[in-house]
């Protein structure tokens, strides 16, 4: 199961670290502000995209962790639900 983490700030990185610790390695992160292709958390590289549309259209993504600023949570949750995540 692929899991997407929206947001790569401290909370997003903490959730990524927890997921990796639990054995989930098929992860993708979304960073709307920093342009990078990967993020290293606990020594493991996680791919990063800069647009959540890539997550919404990815049929492999089954779960989404919303780690964006609070003001964006409702919109991100609605988009995730609309995309069937």
PDB file with one MODEL, atoms N, CA, C and O in Angstrom:
MODEL        1
ATOM      1  N   UNK A   1       0.844  -1.171   0.000  1.00  0.00           N
ATOM      2  CA  UNK A   1       0.000   0.000   0.000  1.00  0.00           C
ATOM      3  C   UNK A   1       0.892   1.239   0.000  1.00  0.00           C
ATOM      4  O   UNK A   1       1.785   1.369   0.837  1.00  0.00           O
ATOM      5  N   UNK A   2       0.649   2.131  -0.929  1.00  0.00           N
ATOM      6  CA  UNK A   2       1.378   3.397  -0.966  1.00  0.00           C
ATOM      7  C   UNK A   2       0.652   4.414  -0.091  1.00  0.00           C
ATOM      8  O   UNK A   2      -0.572   4.537  -0.139  1.00  0.00           O
ATOM      9  N   UNK A   3       1.429   5.135   0.704  1.00  0.00           N
ATOM     10  CA  UNK A   3       0.884   6.160   1.594  1.00  0.00           C
ATOM     11  C   UNK A   3       1.485   7.497   1.196  1.00  0.00           C
ATOM     12  O   UNK A   3       2.692   7.608   0.976  1.00  0.00           O
ATOM     13  N   UNK A   4       0.631   8.510   1.104  1.00  0.00           N
ATOM     14  CA  UNK A   4       1.088   9.861   0.801  1.00  0.00           C
ATOM     15  C   UNK A   4       1.067  10.696   2.078  1.00  0.00           C
ATOM     16  O   UNK A   4       0.157  10.579   2.899  1.00  0.00           O
ATOM     17  N   UNK A   5       2.081  11.534   2.226  1.00  0.00           N
ATOM     18  CA  UNK A   5       2.152  12.460   3.348  1.00  0.00           C
ATOM     19  C   UNK A   5       2.170  13.858   2.762  1.00  0.00           C
ATOM     20  O   UNK A   5       3.123  14.249   2.089  1.00  0.00           O
ATOM     21  N   UNK A   6       1.096  14.615   3.024  1.00  0.00           N
ATOM     22  CA  UNK A   6       1.005  15.988   2.539  1.00  0.00           C
ATOM     23  C   UNK A   6       1.690  16.887   3.547  1.00  0.00           C
ATOM     24  O   UNK A   6       1.223  17.032   4.676  1.00  0.00           O
ATOM     25  N   UNK A   7       2.782  17.482   3.147  1.00  0.00           N
ATOM     26  CA  UNK A   7       3.540  18.363   4.029  1.00  0.00           C
ATOM     27  C   UNK A   7       4.835  17.704   4.462  1.00  0.00           C
ATOM     28  O   UNK A   7       4.846  16.551   4.893  1.00  0.00           O
ATOM     29  N   UNK A   8       5.926  18.445   4.344  1.00  0.00           N
ATOM     30  CA  UNK A   8       7.237  17.890   4.688  1.00  0.00           C
ATOM     31  C   UNK A   8       7.922  18.719   5.772  1.00  0.00           C
ATOM     32  O   UNK A   8       9.145  18.690   5.908  1.00  0.00           O
ATOM     33  N   UNK A   9       7.124  19.457   6.540  1.00  0.00           N
ATOM     34  CA  UNK A   9       7.671  20.178   7.684  1.00  0.00           C
ATOM     35  C   UNK A   9       7.943  19.202   8.819  1.00  0.00           C
ATOM     36  O   UNK A   9       8.013  17.992   8.603  1.00  0.00           O
ATOM     37  N   UNK A  10       8.096  19.727  10.024  1.00  0.00           N
ATOM     38  CA  UNK A  10       8.469  18.870  11.151  1.00  0.00           C
ATOM     39  C   UNK A  10       7.424  17.784  11.427  1.00  0.00           C
ATOM     40  O   UNK A  10       7.786  16.644  11.719  1.00  0.00           O
ATOM     41  N   UNK A  11       6.138  18.123  11.338  1.00  0.00           N
ATOM     42  CA  UNK A  11       5.098  17.117  11.599  1.00  0.00           C
ATOM     43  C   UNK A  11       5.080  16.064  10.498  1.00  0.00           C
ATOM     44  O   UNK A  11       4.982  14.870  10.779  1.00  0.00           O
ATOM     45  N   UNK A  12       5.177  16.508   9.237  1.00  0.00           N
ATOM     46  CA  UNK A  12       5.223  15.559   8.130  1.00  0.00           C
ATOM     47  C   UNK A  12       6.405  14.616   8.244  1.00  0.00           C
ATOM     48  O   UNK A  12       6.268  13.410   8.035  1.00  0.00           O
ATOM     49  N   UNK A  13       7.564  15.161   8.573  1.00  0.00           N
ATOM     50  CA  UNK A  13       8.758  14.320   8.718  1.00  0.00           C
ATOM     51  C   UNK A  13       8.619  13.365   9.900  1.00  0.00           C
ATOM     52  O   UNK A  13       9.088  12.229   9.836  1.00  0.00           O
ATOM     53  N   UNK A  14       7.980  13.814  10.974  1.00  0.00           N
ATOM     54  CA  UNK A  14       7.762  12.929  12.125  1.00  0.00           C
ATOM     55  C   UNK A  14       6.863  11.761  11.724  1.00  0.00           C
ATOM     56  O   UNK A  14       7.136  10.616  12.081  1.00  0.00           O
ATOM     57  N   UNK A  15       5.788  12.049  10.980  1.00  0.00           N
ATOM     58  CA  UNK A  15       4.890  10.972  10.535  1.00  0.00           C
ATOM     59  C   UNK A  15       5.597  10.037   9.559  1.00  0.00           C
ATOM     60  O   UNK A  15       5.407   8.822   9.618  1.00  0.00           O
ATOM     61  N   UNK A  16       6.404  10.587   8.670  1.00  0.00           N
ATOM     62  CA  UNK A  16       7.171   9.733   7.751  1.00  0.00           C
ATOM     63  C   UNK A  16       8.087   8.815   8.540  1.00  0.00           C
ATOM     64  O   UNK A  16       8.162   7.619   8.258  1.00  0.00           O
ATOM     65  N   UNK A  17       8.787   9.366   9.527  1.00  0.00           N
ATOM     66  CA  UNK A  17       9.666   8.540  10.366  1.00  0.00           C
ATOM     67  C   UNK A  17       8.905   7.433  11.078  1.00  0.00           C
ATOM     68  O   UNK A  17       9.375   6.298  11.152  1.00  0.00           O
ATOM     69  N   UNK A  18       7.719   7.767  11.605  1.00  0.00           N
ATOM     70  CA  UNK A  18       6.895   6.750  12.274  1.00  0.00           C
ATOM     71  C   UNK A  18       6.453   5.667  11.300  1.00  0.00           C
ATOM     72  O   UNK A  18       6.485   4.482  11.634  1.00  0.00           O
ATOM     73  N   UNK A  19       6.042   6.060  10.100  1.00  0.00           N
ATOM     74  CA  UNK A  19       5.625   5.080   9.092  1.00  0.00           C
ATOM     75  C   UNK A  19       6.778   4.168   8.707  1.00  0.00           C
ATOM     76  O   UNK A  19       6.602   2.955   8.593  1.00  0.00           O
ATOM     77  N   UNK A  20       7.955   4.742   8.508  1.00  0.00           N
ATOM     78  CA  UNK A  20       9.130   3.933   8.182  1.00  0.00           C
ATOM     79  C   UNK A  20       9.440   2.965   9.316  1.00  0.00           C
ATOM     80  O   UNK A  20       9.747   1.799   9.071  1.00  0.00           O
ATOM     81  N   UNK A  21       9.361   3.439  10.545  1.00  0.00           N
ATOM     82  CA  UNK A  21       9.615   2.600  11.713  1.00  0.00           C
ATOM     83  C   UNK A  21       8.622   1.428  11.783  1.00  0.00           C
ATOM     84  O   UNK A  21       8.970   0.339  12.241  1.00  0.00           O
ATOM     85  N   UNK A  22       7.393   1.663  11.328  1.00  0.00           N
ATOM     86  CA  UNK A  22       6.372   0.609  11.320  1.00  0.00           C
ATOM     87  C   UNK A  22       6.491  -0.326  10.120  1.00  0.00           C
ATOM     88  O   UNK A  22       5.719  -1.276   9.989  1.00  0.00           O
ATOM     89  N   UNK A  23       7.468  -0.051   9.239  1.00  0.00           N
ATOM     90  CA  UNK A  23       7.705  -0.944   8.102  1.00  0.00           C
ATOM     91  C   UNK A  23       7.076  -0.502   6.797  1.00  0.00           C
ATOM     92  O   UNK A  23       7.162  -1.223   5.803  1.00  0.00           O
ATOM     93  N   UNK A  24       6.448   0.659   6.772  1.00  0.00           N
ATOM     94  CA  UNK A  24       5.864   1.175   5.529  1.00  0.00           C
ATOM     95  C   UNK A  24       6.957   1.894   4.741  1.00  0.00           C
ATOM     96  O   UNK A  24       7.484   2.914   5.184  1.00  0.00           O
ATOM     97  N   UNK A  25       7.287   1.364   3.591  1.00  0.00           N
ATOM     98  CA  UNK A  25       8.362   1.964   2.796  1.00  0.00           C
ATOM     99  C   UNK A  25       7.883   2.529   1.466  1.00  0.00           C
ATOM    100  O   UNK A  25       8.628   3.239   0.791  1.00  0.00           O
ATOM    101  N   UNK A  26       6.654   2.223   1.084  1.00  0.00           N
ATOM    102  CA  UNK A  26       6.117   2.752  -0.172  1.00  0.00           C
ATOM    103  C   UNK A  26       5.412   4.068   0.141  1.00  0.00           C
ATOM    104  O   UNK A  26       4.188   4.123   0.266  1.00  0.00           O
ATOM    105  N   UNK A  27       6.211   5.123   0.265  1.00  0.00           N
ATOM    106  CA  UNK A  27       5.715   6.431   0.666  1.00  0.00           C
ATOM    107  C   UNK A  27       6.024   7.469  -0.402  1.00  0.00           C
ATOM    108  O   UNK A  27       6.999   7.348  -1.144  1.00  0.00           O
ATOM    109  N   UNK A  28       5.188   8.477  -0.467  1.00  0.00           N
ATOM    110  CA  UNK A  28       5.440   9.646  -1.295  1.00  0.00           C
ATOM    111  C   UNK A  28       5.041  10.855  -0.466  1.00  0.00           C
ATOM    112  O   UNK A  28       4.008  10.852   0.202  1.00  0.00           O
ATOM    113  N   UNK A  29       5.866  11.882  -0.517  1.00  0.00           N
ATOM    114  CA  UNK A  29       5.577  13.108   0.227  1.00  0.00           C
ATOM    115  C   UNK A  29       5.250  14.226  -0.750  1.00  0.00           C
ATOM    116  O   UNK A  29       5.711  14.226  -1.892  1.00  0.00           O
ATOM    117  N   UNK A  30       4.449  15.176  -0.286  1.00  0.00           N
ATOM    118  CA  UNK A  30       4.113  16.349  -1.094  1.00  0.00           C
ATOM    119  C   UNK A  30       4.649  17.583  -0.376  1.00  0.00           C
ATOM    120  O   UNK A  30       4.292  17.864   0.768  1.00  0.00           O
ATOM    121  N   UNK A  31       5.511  18.308  -1.075  1.00  0.00           N
ATOM    122  CA  UNK A  31       6.051  19.555  -0.541  1.00  0.00           C
ATOM    123  C   UNK A  31       5.660  20.671  -1.496  1.00  0.00           C
ATOM    124  O   UNK A  31       6.195  20.760  -2.601  1.00  0.00           O
ATOM    125  N   UNK A  32       4.746  21.509  -1.086  1.00  0.00           N
ATOM    126  CA  UNK A  32       4.265  22.581  -1.955  1.00  0.00           C
ATOM    127  C   UNK A  32       5.228  23.761  -1.999  1.00  0.00           C
ATOM    128  O   UNK A  32       5.161  24.579  -2.916  1.00  0.00           O
ATOM    129  N   UNK A  33       6.112  23.858  -1.030  1.00  0.00           N
ATOM    130  CA  UNK A  33       6.974  25.036  -0.935  1.00  0.00           C
ATOM    131  C   UNK A  33       8.423  24.774  -1.315  1.00  0.00           C
ATOM    132  O   UNK A  33       9.071  25.642  -1.901  1.00  0.00           O
ATOM    133  N   UNK A  34       8.932  23.622  -1.000  1.00  0.00           N
ATOM    134  CA  UNK A  34      10.334  23.308  -1.293  1.00  0.00           C
ATOM    135  C   UNK A  34      10.409  22.407  -2.509  1.00  0.00           C
ATOM    136  O   UNK A  34       9.756  21.366  -2.568  1.00  0.00           O
ATOM    137  N   UNK A  35      11.192  22.807  -3.456  1.00  0.00           N
ATOM    138  CA  UNK A  35      11.366  22.006  -4.672  1.00  0.00           C
ATOM    139  C   UNK A  35      12.487  21.004  -4.442  1.00  0.00           C
ATOM    140  O   UNK A  35      13.666  21.360  -4.453  1.00  0.00           O
ATOM    141  N   UNK A  36      12.115  19.773  -4.238  1.00  0.00           N
ATOM    142  CA  UNK A  36      13.100  18.707  -4.087  1.00  0.00           C
ATOM    143  C   UNK A  36      12.488  17.412  -4.582  1.00  0.00           C
ATOM    144  O   UNK A  36      11.266  17.262  -4.612  1.00  0.00           O
ATOM    145  N   UNK A  37      13.330  16.488  -4.966  1.00  0.00           N
ATOM    146  CA  UNK A  37      12.830  15.233  -5.508  1.00  0.00           C
ATOM    147  C   UNK A  37      12.792  14.126  -4.465  1.00  0.00           C
ATOM    148  O   UNK A  37      12.144  13.098  -4.661  1.00  0.00           O
ATOM    149  N   UNK A  38      13.492  14.344  -3.354  1.00  0.00           N
ATOM    150  CA  UNK A  38      13.440  13.357  -2.287  1.00  0.00           C
ATOM    151  C   UNK A  38      13.727  14.004  -0.942  1.00  0.00           C
ATOM    152  O   UNK A  38      14.260  15.111  -0.860  1.00  0.00           O
ATOM    153  N   UNK A  39      13.364  13.295   0.088  1.00  0.00           N
ATOM    154  CA  UNK A  39      13.560  13.728   1.457  1.00  0.00           C
ATOM    155  C   UNK A  39      14.167  12.538   2.187  1.00  0.00           C
ATOM    156  O   UNK A  39      13.688  11.413   2.039  1.00  0.00           O
ATOM    157  N   UNK A  40      15.202  12.769   2.963  1.00  0.00           N
ATOM    158  CA  UNK A  40      15.816  11.682   3.718  1.00  0.00           C
ATOM    159  C   UNK A  40      15.360  11.803   5.174  1.00  0.00           C
ATOM    160  O   UNK A  40      15.588  12.815   5.836  1.00  0.00           O
ATOM    161  N   UNK A  41      14.712  10.743   5.648  1.00  0.00           N
ATOM    162  CA  UNK A  41      14.226  10.678   7.021  1.00  0.00           C
ATOM    163  C   UNK A  41      14.758   9.387   7.627  1.00  0.00           C
ATOM    164  O   UNK A  41      14.572   8.305   7.070  1.00  0.00           O
ATOM    165  N   UNK A  42      15.412   9.506   8.755  1.00  0.00           N
ATOM    166  CA  UNK A  42      15.994   8.335   9.427  1.00  0.00           C
ATOM    167  C   UNK A  42      16.860   7.506   8.486  1.00  0.00           C
ATOM    168  O   UNK A  42      16.871   6.277   8.559  1.00  0.00           O
ATOM    169  N   UNK A  43      17.579   8.183   7.609  1.00  0.00           N
ATOM    170  CA  UNK A  43      18.489   7.508   6.694  1.00  0.00           C
ATOM    171  C   UNK A  43      17.832   6.877   5.485  1.00  0.00           C
ATOM    172  O   UNK A  43      18.511   6.232   4.686  1.00  0.00           O
ATOM    173  N   UNK A  44      16.527   7.043   5.328  1.00  0.00           N
ATOM    174  CA  UNK A  44      15.830   6.456   4.184  1.00  0.00           C
ATOM    175  C   UNK A  44      15.276   7.565   3.294  1.00  0.00           C
ATOM    176  O   UNK A  44      14.683   8.531   3.776  1.00  0.00           O
ATOM    177  N   UNK A  45      15.478   7.409   1.993  1.00  0.00           N
ATOM    178  CA  UNK A  45      14.993   8.393   1.024  1.00  0.00           C
ATOM    179  C   UNK A  45      13.527   8.143   0.704  1.00  0.00           C
ATOM    180  O   UNK A  45      13.106   7.009   0.476  1.00  0.00           O
ATOM    181  N   UNK A  46      12.769   9.215   0.692  1.00  0.00           N
ATOM    182  CA  UNK A  46      11.345   9.175   0.336  1.00  0.00           C
ATOM    183  C   UNK A  46      11.163  10.122  -0.837  1.00  0.00           C
ATOM    184  O   UNK A  46      11.651  11.252  -0.802  1.00  0.00           O
ATOM    185  N   UNK A  47      10.466   9.676  -1.878  1.00  0.00           N
ATOM    186  CA  UNK A  47      10.257  10.542  -3.035  1.00  0.00           C
ATOM    187  C   UNK A  47       9.305  11.675  -2.676  1.00  0.00           C
ATOM    188  O   UNK A  47       8.395  11.517  -1.861  1.00  0.00           O
ATOM    189  N   UNK A  48       9.541  12.825  -3.308  1.00  0.00           N
ATOM    190  CA  UNK A  48       8.757  14.027  -3.033  1.00  0.00           C
ATOM    191  C   UNK A  48       8.236  14.586  -4.353  1.00  0.00           C
ATOM    192  O   UNK A  48       8.970  14.668  -5.338  1.00  0.00           O
ATOM    193  N   UNK A  49       6.973  14.966  -4.359  1.00  0.00           N
ATOM    194  CA  UNK A  49       6.383  15.673  -5.487  1.00  0.00           C
ATOM    195  C   UNK A  49       5.964  17.050  -4.991  1.00  0.00           C
ATOM    196  O   UNK A  49       5.769  17.248  -3.792  1.00  0.00           O
ATOM    197  N   UNK A  50       5.826  18.003  -5.910  1.00  0.00           N
ATOM    198  CA  UNK A  50       5.493  19.363  -5.487  1.00  0.00           C
ATOM    199  C   UNK A  50       4.037  19.741  -5.748  1.00  0.00           C
ATOM    200  O   UNK A  50       3.644  20.894  -5.572  1.00  0.00           O
ATOM    201  N   UNK A  51       3.248  18.762  -6.165  1.00  0.00           N
ATOM    202  CA  UNK A  51       1.857  19.045  -6.468  1.00  0.00           C
ATOM    203  C   UNK A  51       1.009  17.856  -6.014  1.00  0.00           C
ATOM    204  O   UNK A  51       1.260  16.721  -6.417  1.00  0.00           O
ATOM    205  N   UNK A  52       0.017  18.116  -5.185  1.00  0.00           N
ATOM    206  CA  UNK A  52      -0.825  17.038  -4.664  1.00  0.00           C
ATOM    207  C   UNK A  52      -1.634  16.351  -5.754  1.00  0.00           C
ATOM    208  O   UNK A  52      -2.111  15.235  -5.547  1.00  0.00           O
ATOM    209  N   UNK A  53      -1.799  16.986  -6.909  1.00  0.00           N
ATOM    210  CA  UNK A  53      -2.543  16.340  -8.001  1.00  0.00           C
ATOM    211  C   UNK A  53      -1.926  15.001  -8.378  1.00  0.00           C
ATOM    212  O   UNK A  53      -2.637  14.086  -8.791  1.00  0.00           O
ATOM    213  N   UNK A  54      -0.613  14.879  -8.241  1.00  0.00           N
ATOM    214  CA  UNK A  54       0.052  13.609  -8.527  1.00  0.00           C
ATOM    215  C   UNK A  54      -0.418  12.525  -7.565  1.00  0.00           C
ATOM    216  O   UNK A  54      -0.496  11.355  -7.941  1.00  0.00           O
ATOM    217  N   UNK A  55      -0.726  12.896  -6.349  1.00  0.00           N
ATOM    218  CA  UNK A  55      -1.219  11.942  -5.347  1.00  0.00           C
ATOM    219  C   UNK A  55      -2.661  11.568  -5.639  1.00  0.00           C
ATOM    220  O   UNK A  55      -3.024  10.393  -5.589  1.00  0.00           O
ATOM    221  N   UNK A  56      -3.489  12.569  -5.945  1.00  0.00           N
ATOM    222  CA  UNK A  56      -4.910  12.294  -6.180  1.00  0.00           C
ATOM    223  C   UNK A  56      -5.100  11.370  -7.368  1.00  0.00           C
ATOM    224  O   UNK A  56      -6.028  10.561  -7.369  1.00  0.00           O
ATOM    225  N   UNK A  57      -4.246  11.468  -8.379  1.00  0.00           N
ATOM    226  CA  UNK A  57      -4.401  10.638  -9.575  1.00  0.00           C
ATOM    227  C   UNK A  57      -3.651   9.306  -9.494  1.00  0.00           C
ATOM    228  O   UNK A  57      -3.768   8.487 -10.406  1.00  0.00           O
ATOM    229  N   UNK A  58      -2.897   9.074  -8.444  1.00  0.00           N
ATOM    230  CA  UNK A  58      -2.115   7.843  -8.287  1.00  0.00           C
ATOM    231  C   UNK A  58      -2.996   6.754  -7.675  1.00  0.00           C
ATOM    232  O   UNK A  58      -3.337   6.818  -6.494  1.00  0.00           O
ATOM    233  N   UNK A  59      -3.355   5.774  -8.464  1.00  0.00           N
ATOM    234  CA  UNK A  59      -4.247   4.712  -7.980  1.00  0.00           C
ATOM    235  C   UNK A  59      -3.591   3.840  -6.917  1.00  0.00           C
ATOM    236  O   UNK A  59      -4.288   3.132  -6.190  1.00  0.00           O
ATOM    237  N   UNK A  60      -2.268   3.877  -6.812  1.00  0.00           N
ATOM    238  CA  UNK A  60      -1.562   3.088  -5.804  1.00  0.00           C
ATOM    239  C   UNK A  60      -1.661   3.712  -4.416  1.00  0.00           C
ATOM    240  O   UNK A  60      -1.531   3.007  -3.415  1.00  0.00           O
ATOM    241  N   UNK A  61      -1.890   5.025  -4.338  1.00  0.00           N
ATOM    242  CA  UNK A  61      -2.008   5.697  -3.042  1.00  0.00           C
ATOM    243  C   UNK A  61      -3.366   5.358  -2.447  1.00  0.00           C
ATOM    244  O   UNK A  61      -4.410   5.661  -3.025  1.00  0.00           O
ATOM    245  N   UNK A  62      -3.331   4.726  -1.283  1.00  0.00           N
ATOM    246  CA  UNK A  62      -4.573   4.323  -0.624  1.00  0.00           C
ATOM    247  C   UNK A  62      -4.839   5.114   0.650  1.00  0.00           C
ATOM    248  O   UNK A  62      -5.972   5.143   1.131  1.00  0.00           O
ATOM    249  N   UNK A  63      -3.827   5.748   1.196  1.00  0.00           N
ATOM    250  CA  UNK A  63      -3.996   6.501   2.444  1.00  0.00           C
ATOM    251  C   UNK A  63      -3.215   7.795   2.347  1.00  0.00           C
ATOM    252  O   UNK A  63      -2.185   7.872   1.678  1.00  0.00           O
ATOM    253  N   UNK A  64      -3.729   8.820   3.035  1.00  0.00           N
ATOM    254  CA  UNK A  64      -3.097  10.141   3.017  1.00  0.00           C
ATOM    255  C   UNK A  64      -2.998  10.661   4.443  1.00  0.00           C
ATOM    256  O   UNK A  64      -3.979  10.661   5.187  1.00  0.00           O
ATOM    257  N   UNK A  65      -1.817  11.097   4.809  1.00  0.00           N
ATOM    258  CA  UNK A  65      -1.617  11.791   6.079  1.00  0.00           C
ATOM    259  C   UNK A  65      -1.584  13.277   5.766  1.00  0.00           C
ATOM    260  O   UNK A  65      -0.778  13.723   4.949  1.00  0.00           O
ATOM    261  N   UNK A  66      -2.442  14.038   6.401  1.00  0.00           N
ATOM    262  CA  UNK A  66      -2.516  15.475   6.148  1.00  0.00           C
ATOM    263  C   UNK A  66      -1.686  16.186   7.213  1.00  0.00           C
ATOM    264  O   UNK A  66      -2.085  16.290   8.373  1.00  0.00           O
ATOM    265  N   UNK A  67      -0.527  16.670   6.790  1.00  0.00           N
ATOM    266  CA  UNK A  67       0.432  17.322   7.689  1.00  0.00           C
ATOM    267  C   UNK A  67       0.740  18.731   7.206  1.00  0.00           C
ATOM    268  O   UNK A  67       1.844  19.241   7.396  1.00  0.00           O
ATOM    269  N   UNK A  68      -0.238  19.338   6.590  1.00  0.00           N
ATOM    270  CA  UNK A  68      -0.121  20.701   6.086  1.00  0.00           C
ATOM    271  C   UNK A  68      -0.548  21.664   7.197  1.00  0.00           C
ATOM    272  O   UNK A  68      -1.020  21.226   8.246  1.00  0.00           O
ATOM    273  N   UNK A  69      -0.386  22.968   6.977  1.00  0.00           N
ATOM    274  CA  UNK A  69      -0.886  23.920   7.975  1.00  0.00           C
ATOM    275  C   UNK A  69      -2.388  23.709   8.221  1.00  0.00           C
ATOM    276  O   UNK A  69      -3.132  23.343   7.311  1.00  0.00           O
ATOM    277  N   UNK A  70      -2.809  23.941   9.447  1.00  0.00           N
ATOM    278  CA  UNK A  70      -4.186  23.693   9.863  1.00  0.00           C
ATOM    279  C   UNK A  70      -5.211  24.338   8.935  1.00  0.00           C
ATOM    280  O   UNK A  70      -6.258  23.749   8.664  1.00  0.00           O
ATOM    281  N   UNK A  71      -4.924  25.525   8.454  1.00  0.00           N
ATOM    282  CA  UNK A  71      -5.866  26.237   7.592  1.00  0.00           C
ATOM    283  C   UNK A  71      -6.162  25.456   6.299  1.00  0.00           C
ATOM    284  O   UNK A  71      -7.201  25.674   5.677  1.00  0.00           O
ATOM    285  N   UNK A  72      -5.270  24.559   5.895  1.00  0.00           N
ATOM    286  CA  UNK A  72      -5.445  23.779   4.670  1.00  0.00           C
ATOM    287  C   UNK A  72      -6.087  22.411   4.899  1.00  0.00           C
ATOM    288  O   UNK A  72      -6.434  21.732   3.931  1.00  0.00           O
ATOM    289  N   UNK A  73      -6.251  21.994   6.140  1.00  0.00           N
ATOM    290  CA  UNK A  73      -6.708  20.636   6.436  1.00  0.00           C
ATOM    291  C   UNK A  73      -8.046  20.290   5.793  1.00  0.00           C
ATOM    292  O   UNK A  73      -8.174  19.232   5.178  1.00  0.00           O
ATOM    293  N   UNK A  74      -9.032  21.151   5.919  1.00  0.00           N
ATOM    294  CA  UNK A  74     -10.355  20.830   5.388  1.00  0.00           C
ATOM    295  C   UNK A  74     -10.318  20.663   3.875  1.00  0.00           C
ATOM    296  O   UNK A  74     -10.880  19.704   3.346  1.00  0.00           O
ATOM    297  N   UNK A  75      -9.669  21.575   3.181  1.00  0.00           N
ATOM    298  CA  UNK A  75      -9.567  21.468   1.728  1.00  0.00           C
ATOM    299  C   UNK A  75      -8.811  20.202   1.330  1.00  0.00           C
ATOM    300  O   UNK A  75      -9.224  19.497   0.410  1.00  0.00           O
ATOM    301  N   UNK A  76      -7.701  19.910   2.020  1.00  0.00           N
ATOM    302  CA  UNK A  76      -6.920  18.704   1.704  1.00  0.00           C
ATOM    303  C   UNK A  76      -7.736  17.438   1.977  1.00  0.00           C
ATOM    304  O   UNK A  76      -7.677  16.484   1.202  1.00  0.00           O
ATOM    305  N   UNK A  77      -8.491  17.426   3.067  1.00  0.00           N
ATOM    306  CA  UNK A  77      -9.309  16.273   3.390  1.00  0.00           C
ATOM    307  C   UNK A  77     -10.408  16.060   2.351  1.00  0.00           C
ATOM    308  O   UNK A  77     -10.678  14.933   1.936  1.00  0.00           O
ATOM    309  N   UNK A  78     -11.028  17.147   1.944  1.00  0.00           N
ATOM    310  CA  UNK A  78     -12.074  17.042   0.901  1.00  0.00           C
ATOM    311  C   UNK A  78     -11.496  16.495  -0.398  1.00  0.00           C
ATOM    312  O   UNK A  78     -12.094  15.630  -1.037  1.00  0.00           O
ATOM    313  N   UNK A  79     -10.332  17.002  -0.781  1.00  0.00           N
ATOM    314  CA  UNK A  79      -9.710  16.521  -2.022  1.00  0.00           C
ATOM    315  C   UNK A  79      -9.330  15.055  -1.905  1.00  0.00           C
ATOM    316  O   UNK A  79      -9.494  14.293  -2.857  1.00  0.00           O
ATOM    317  N   UNK A  80      -8.829  14.658  -0.756  1.00  0.00           N
ATOM    318  CA  UNK A  80      -8.464  13.248  -0.553  1.00  0.00           C
ATOM    319  C   UNK A  80      -9.695  12.359  -0.664  1.00  0.00           C
ATOM    320  O   UNK A  80      -9.658  11.324  -1.330  1.00  0.00           O
ATOM    321  N   UNK A  81     -10.778  12.757  -0.018  1.00  0.00           N
ATOM    322  CA  UNK A  81     -12.010  11.957  -0.075  1.00  0.00           C
ATOM    323  C   UNK A  81     -12.582  11.904  -1.480  1.00  0.00           C
ATOM    324  O   UNK A  81     -13.022  10.848  -1.933  1.00  0.00           O
ATOM    325  N   UNK A  82     -12.579  13.031  -2.169  1.00  0.00           N
ATOM    326  CA  UNK A  82     -13.079  13.070  -3.540  1.00  0.00           C
ATOM    327  C   UNK A  82     -12.278  12.138  -4.448  1.00  0.00           C
ATOM    328  O   UNK A  82     -12.817  11.533  -5.375  1.00  0.00           O
ATOM    329  N   UNK A  83     -10.970  12.036  -4.157  1.00  0.00           N
ATOM    330  CA  UNK A  83     -10.096  11.165  -4.963  1.00  0.00           C
ATOM    331  C   UNK A  83     -10.171   9.708  -4.518  1.00  0.00           C
ATOM    332  O   UNK A  83      -9.513   8.850  -5.105  1.00  0.00           O
ATOM    333  N   UNK A  84     -10.955   9.423  -3.497  1.00  0.00           N
ATOM    334  CA  UNK A  84     -11.105   8.037  -3.037  1.00  0.00           C
ATOM    335  C   UNK A  84      -9.991   7.556  -2.152  1.00  0.00           C
ATOM    336  O   UNK A  84      -9.722   6.357  -2.075  1.00  0.00           O
ATOM    337  N   UNK A  85      -9.346   8.470  -1.488  1.00  0.00           N
ATOM    338  CA  UNK A  85      -8.221   8.093  -0.609  1.00  0.00           C
ATOM    339  C   UNK A  85      -8.684   7.966   0.822  1.00  0.00           C
ATOM    340  O   UNK A  85      -7.883   7.656   1.704  1.00  0.00           O
TER     341      UNK A  85
ENDMDL
END
